[in-house]
Amino acid sequence: MKNSLLSPIGDLILIRRKFLGLSLVFAAAAALNIAPEFRFLAPASAAVPVEAQRIADHFSAIKSMSGDFVQSGPKGEQTHGKFFLERPGKIRFNYAGRSTLNVIANGKSLVILNKKLNTSHLYSLSKTPLKLLLDNRIDLSSDRVKAVKEEGDHINIQFADKSVFGKSKITIMFDRKSYELRSWTITDAQGRDTTVKIFNVKQGVHFAEGTFAIDYAANREFNNHTKSR
């Protein structure tokens, strides 16, 4: 079975069906692939709430975190596991249960390993929406910000860049009171959502050496062996 996190990451990189994924986060669709309840913003709009940038800055200041996650795919399927994040550009998802997936980003590349399916896929992190979550700073003055939605105790910020990510989008949800990251949703070109919700989060974590390491040589050998079958 293909993992649903592949869908969000795969718009530009030819993975159109079930990640990281860092994703991996999450929902929507319509003709414009943007949920109708979002309040639209002009590209360089000064209408972005000051509170939203304050929340984004708070999250950007957190250089490392770890915790548990639950990932929901476009068909309602769920997986779970542990995640590890280090800014800029590094994240790791260890899937639990029957899943044989590991997703790792090392700041430059992202690899999706599936031992059960005997697949290993390597991509440029800069070509995936997940990069926006892992940047040193989330800049809401950027024209990549497409919408901000304030709802109850949460604020959602939606990003897209057609020239880089195609029609894929990422929506990041924060708690308005604590400023904490709650989830992110990646929407693929077909409007299918993969959402990652996080909990039991610890900040300022120190990781063992090699946590975000990608073995490029092993990845090449694996794929060469697979192609030769």
Helices and strands as residue ranges (DSSP letters): H 6-9, E 39-40, H 50-60, E 64-72, E 78-86, E 90-95, E 101-106, E 109-114, E 119-124, G 125-127, H 130-134, E 145-151, E 154-160, H 162-165, E 169-175, E 181-187, E 193-203, H 216-227
